[in-house]
Structure formats: structure tokens, C-alpha cells
Amino acid sequence: MEKVFCIIPARYGSTRAQGKLLRKILDKPLIQWVWLNASKISSFSDIFIATDSEEIENSIKKFGGKIIRTSSLHKCGTDRIAEAARILNLADEDIIVNIQADEPLISSLSVESLVSSLRKSGIIDMATLAYQSSNIKEFQNSNTVKVVVNNNNFALYFSRSQIPFYNGEKQDDFVFLKHLGIYAYKMDFLQKIAALPVSLLEEKEKLEQLRALDNDYKIKTVISSFDSQSVNTEEDFKTVENLLQMQIRK
């Protein structure tokens, strides 16, 4: 049976928050919270953090995470974890879960559903999570990625723009699909995608998953019952800190 590996792509540089993965929340760096949350997921055979940064590597060593050093030339997390998976020499049928390094609150139940979607189907090579949200501020925020899907929950498009168009007539019915920062792929498919050049839409939106759609590959969108909070701004840091404090008190 195939194994499931979690690889967290972590780079020091960020267009929105330089060095944010090492910034502390409740006395732990953000990257450690992501790793701790991933450690709760029983499906994972192992967890690795892929980075090209000495600063991040030193931080990971302090909390005991497993490190894979990767090239500094990668432009997105998909390419970085593809290299890490090659270094690990994973089997073609193995499943790799890519949890974004600024997502410390992804639900373990949702991750299990994501993995299950690949295991149960012989035709799905890539899947991701989305959450049905009615938060108009998130809908208007370019840091919140939106996704529209077809009747079978395969992604039609991802964007930082407000999709689908909302005319504002029925506020009670307003809902959109908020993309959550996690992907799952079969090893052979991950290598196939990583070998393709950066696509036009990927470059325009700065969204790596559009490379697959641009090349006519399907992405299954699994609807999560649980929201998550990525960290891009000062407000996000405060929100995540409050949410983590609530978790600790329980």
C-alpha cells in the first residue's frame, strides 16, 4: 500500500512578510506551529520540512523537525517539495501532502479527507481543500484565494480576485469557496507538474496550482467542514495567536 508523506515547503523570503516563518507566536516560531499541527495527523508516515534557508534550518533543528535542504532557485512550493520527494526517493504511488508553511491551523480531519480522496479514486492525481465562507471581507481580500468548481467539485479556476461575481442582491445567500493552503498529489504526478514551465496564469496570479489547470490537468476540490487561517499580515498574526490560545485552553 502507498505511504503518505507530509512535506512543508519553507522559504525565508516572502513578498508579503519577509522572514515570517521564524516570527514567534506564543514563544514558538510560525514554522514550528505548522509542524506541530501536522504531527497530529495519523495518516502521515513521516513529516519533512523542505527549505533552502540556513536560518530556517537552524530553527527546525531546535524543535526536532526533519529537514531536507533544497535549491534556492525554486519559485514555488510545488517545485521545492518535488525536489524533496526525489531526494527521499519516494515510490510513484506514494502520496505527498503539501501543507503551506504559513498554515498552522489546518484541520486534521480535513487532511484525512483529502488523503482519502486520492486513495479511493484511481483517476484523481491531485486534490486540495476549500471551505464554504460567507465572510465578505475575506472575499474582498486578495490574500484570500478563491476557487470555483464544477458539479463534480473539480476546480475550474483559482484567483485572488472576487470569483464568482457577486451582485450583492441577496446578502443572506452569499457564499464563496475559500481555498485552503494544502495540496495532495501522487508522487509521479507531482514530478510531472514540477517538470512543466511556469504557466501564464500561474505567473499572473502568483498561484502555483494554476500550472496544473493551464496544462489541462484536473484538481479535485474537497470541501472542508473547518476553516483555516493563513498568516500574511500583522492582523493575521494576531488572529492566529488568539486562535492558538483558545486551543491551548481547551
C-alpha positions as CSV (number, residue, x, y, z in Angstrom):
1,M,0.0,0.0,0.0
2,E,1.2,3.5,-0.8
3,K,2.6,5.6,2.0
4,V,1.6,9.2,2.8
5,F,4.3,11.8,3.5
6,C,3.9,15.4,4.5
7,I,6.4,17.9,3.1
8,I,6.2,21.5,4.2
9,P,7.9,23.9,1.8
10,A,9.6,26.7,3.8
11,R,11.5,29.7,2.4
12,Y,12.8,32.6,4.3
13,G,11.9,35.2,1.7
14,S,8.3,36.3,1.2
15,T,6.8,39.1,-0.8
16,R,4.3,39.8,1.9
17,A,6.2,39.2,5.1
18,Q,10.0,38.6,5.0
19,G,11.1,36.0,7.5
20,K,7.6,35.4,8.8
21,L,8.1,31.7,9.3
22,L,10.6,32.5,12.1
23,R,8.4,35.1,13.8
24,K,7.3,33.8,17.2
25,I,3.7,33.3,18.1
26,L,3.3,32.4,21.8
27,D,7.0,31.8,22.1
28,K,7.2,29.4,19.1
29,P,8.1,30.3,15.5
30,L,5.3,30.0,13.0
31,I,7.0,27.1,11.2
32,Q,7.0,25.1,14.5
33,W,3.3,25.6,14.9
34,V,2.7,24.3,11.4
35,W,4.9,21.3,12.1
36,L,3.2,20.6,15.5
37,N,-0.2,20.7,13.8
38,A,0.9,18.3,11.0
39,S,2.3,16.0,13.7
40,K,-1.3,15.3,14.9
41,I,-2.3,13.7,11.6
42,S,-2.2,9.9,11.9
43,S,-2.1,9.2,8.1
44,F,1.5,10.6,7.7
45,S,4.3,8.1,7.6
46,D,6.7,10.9,8.1
47,I,6.9,14.7,8.1
48,F,9.7,16.8,6.5
49,I,10.4,20.5,6.1
50,A,12.0,21.4,2.8
51,T,14.0,24.7,2.8
52,D,16.9,26.5,1.2
53,S,17.4,28.7,4.3
54,E,20.1,28.3,6.9
55,E,18.1,30.4,9.3
56,I,15.0,28.2,9.0
57,E,17.2,25.0,9.2
58,N,18.6,26.2,12.5
59,S,15.2,26.9,13.8
60,I,13.9,23.4,12.8
61,K,16.9,21.7,14.5
62,K,15.9,23.4,17.8
63,F,12.4,21.8,17.8
64,G,13.4,18.5,16.3
65,G,11.9,18.6,12.9
66,K,13.3,16.7,9.9
67,I,15.0,18.9,7.3
68,I,15.6,18.5,3.6
69,R,17.8,21.1,2.0
70,T,16.6,22.2,-1.4
71,S,17.7,24.5,-4.1
72,S,17.4,28.3,-3.7
73,L,16.1,28.6,-7.3
74,H,12.6,27.3,-6.8
75,K,9.8,29.8,-7.4
76,C,7.0,27.9,-5.7
77,G,6.4,25.3,-3.0
78,T,5.3,22.6,-5.6
79,D,8.8,22.7,-7.2
80,R,10.5,22.6,-3.8
81,I,8.6,19.6,-2.5
82,A,9.1,17.8,-5.8
83,E,12.8,18.1,-5.3
84,A,12.5,17.0,-1.7
85,A,10.4,13.9,-2.8
86,R,13.1,13.0,-5.3
87,I,15.8,13.2,-2.6
88,L,13.6,10.9,-0.4
89,N,13.3,8.5,-3.4
90,L,9.6,8.1,-2.8
91,A,7.6,5.5,-4.9
92,D,5.4,6.6,-7.8
93,E,2.2,5.6,-6.0
94,D,3.1,7.4,-2.7
95,I,1.0,10.4,-1.7
96,I,2.7,13.7,-0.8
97,V,0.7,16.2,1.2
98,N,1.9,19.8,0.8
99,I,1.0,21.9,3.8
100,Q,1.9,25.5,3.2
101,A,4.3,26.8,5.9
102,D,2.0,29.7,6.9
103,E,-1.0,27.4,7.6
104,P,-0.7,26.4,11.3
105,L,-4.4,25.6,11.8
106,I,-5.4,23.1,9.1
107,S,-7.9,20.6,10.5
108,S,-6.5,17.0,10.8
109,L,-10.0,15.6,9.9
110,S,-9.9,17.7,6.7
111,V,-6.4,16.4,5.8
112,E,-7.6,12.8,6.3
113,S,-10.5,13.5,3.9
114,L,-8.1,14.9,1.4
115,V,-5.8,11.9,1.5
116,S,-8.9,9.6,1.3
117,S,-10.0,11.3,-1.9
118,L,-6.8,10.2,-3.6
119,R,-6.8,6.7,-2.1
120,K,-10.4,5.9,-3.1
121,S,-10.1,7.1,-6.7
122,G,-8.0,5.8,-9.4
123,I,-8.5,8.9,-11.6
124,I,-7.6,11.7,-9.1
125,D,-3.9,12.7,-9.1
126,M,-4.2,16.0,-7.3
127,A,-6.5,17.3,-4.7
128,T,-6.9,20.4,-2.4
129,L,-9.2,21.8,0.3
130,A,-11.7,24.6,0.2
131,Y,-14.1,26.0,2.8
132,Q,-17.6,27.5,2.2
133,S,-17.3,31.0,3.6
134,S,-19.7,33.9,3.8
135,N,-17.1,36.4,5.1
136,I,-17.4,39.3,2.7
137,K,-14.1,40.9,4.0
138,E,-12.2,37.7,3.1
139,F,-13.9,37.6,-0.3
140,Q,-12.7,41.1,-1.0
141,N,-9.1,40.4,0.3
142,S,-6.6,39.5,-2.3
143,N,-4.6,37.4,0.2
144,T,-7.7,35.1,0.4
145,V,-7.6,32.8,-2.6
146,K,-11.0,31.9,-4.1
147,V,-11.9,28.8,-6.1
148,V,-14.8,28.0,-8.4
149,V,-15.7,24.3,-9.1
150,N,-17.9,22.3,-11.4
151,N,-20.7,20.0,-10.4
152,N,-18.2,17.2,-9.6
153,N,-16.1,19.5,-7.4
154,F,-13.2,19.7,-9.8
155,A,-11.6,23.2,-9.8
156,L,-12.4,25.5,-12.7
157,Y,-10.3,28.4,-11.6
158,F,-8.4,29.8,-8.6
159,S,-8.0,33.6,-8.2
160,R,-7.1,36.4,-5.8
161,S,-9.9,38.3,-7.4
162,Q,-13.5,38.1,-6.3
163,I,-14.9,35.0,-8.0
164,P,-17.6,34.1,-8.7
165,F,-19.1,37.6,-9.4
166,Y,-21.4,38.7,-6.6
167,N,-24.0,41.3,-7.5
168,G,-25.0,41.9,-3.8
169,E,-28.7,41.4,-4.2
170,K,-29.1,38.5,-1.8
171,Q,-26.8,39.0,1.1
172,D,-28.3,36.1,3.1
173,D,-27.3,33.7,0.3
174,F,-23.8,35.0,-0.2
175,V,-21.2,32.2,-0.1
176,F,-17.9,31.5,-1.8
177,L,-15.2,28.8,-1.7
178,K,-12.1,29.9,0.2
179,H,-9.1,27.9,-0.9
180,L,-7.1,26.4,2.0
181,G,-3.3,26.2,1.7
182,I,-2.8,22.4,1.3
183,Y,-2.5,20.0,-1.6
184,A,-2.1,16.3,-2.0
185,Y,-0.6,14.5,-5.1
186,K,0.6,11.1,-6.2
187,M,4.4,11.2,-6.4
188,D,4.5,10.5,-10.2
189,F,2.0,13.4,-10.9
190,L,3.9,15.8,-8.7
191,Q,7.1,15.2,-10.7
192,K,5.1,15.7,-13.9
193,I,3.8,19.0,-12.8
194,A,7.1,20.2,-11.4
195,A,8.8,19.5,-14.8
196,L,6.5,21.9,-16.6
197,P,7.4,25.5,-17.1
198,V,5.7,28.3,-15.0
199,S,2.4,28.9,-16.8
200,L,0.9,32.3,-17.8
201,L,-1.9,32.3,-15.3
202,E,0.4,31.0,-12.6
203,E,2.7,33.9,-13.1
204,K,-0.1,36.5,-13.2
205,E,-2.0,35.3,-10.1
206,K,1.1,34.0,-8.2
207,L,-0.8,30.8,-7.6
208,E,1.2,27.6,-8.3
209,Q,-1.9,25.3,-8.7
210,L,-2.9,27.2,-11.9
211,R,0.0,25.4,-13.6
212,A,-2.0,22.2,-13.5
213,L,-5.2,23.8,-14.8
214,D,-3.2,25.6,-17.6
215,N,-2.0,22.2,-18.7
216,D,-5.4,20.5,-18.7
217,Y,-4.9,18.5,-15.5
218,K,-7.8,18.2,-13.0
219,I,-7.7,19.2,-9.3
220,K,-10.3,17.7,-7.1
221,T,-11.6,20.1,-4.5
222,V,-12.5,18.6,-1.2
223,I,-14.9,20.7,0.8
224,S,-13.7,21.1,4.4
225,S,-16.1,21.5,7.3
226,F,-13.4,23.5,9.1
227,D,-12.0,26.9,8.2
228,S,-8.3,27.7,8.5
229,Q,-6.2,30.9,8.9
230,S,-3.1,31.6,6.9
231,V,-0.6,34.2,8.0
232,N,0.2,37.0,5.7
233,T,-0.3,40.3,7.6
234,E,0.0,41.7,11.1
235,E,-3.7,41.2,11.6
236,D,-3.3,37.5,10.7
237,F,-0.6,37.1,13.3
238,K,-2.9,38.5,16.0
239,T,-5.8,36.3,14.8
240,V,-3.7,33.1,14.8
241,E,-2.3,33.9,18.2
242,N,-5.8,34.3,19.6
243,L,-7.0,31.0,18.0
244,L,-4.0,29.1,19.3
245,Q,-4.6,30.5,22.8
246,M,-8.1,29.2,22.6
247,Q,-6.9,25.7,21.6
248,I,-4.4,25.6,24.4
249,R,-7.1,26.5,27.0
250,K,-9.4,23.6,25.9
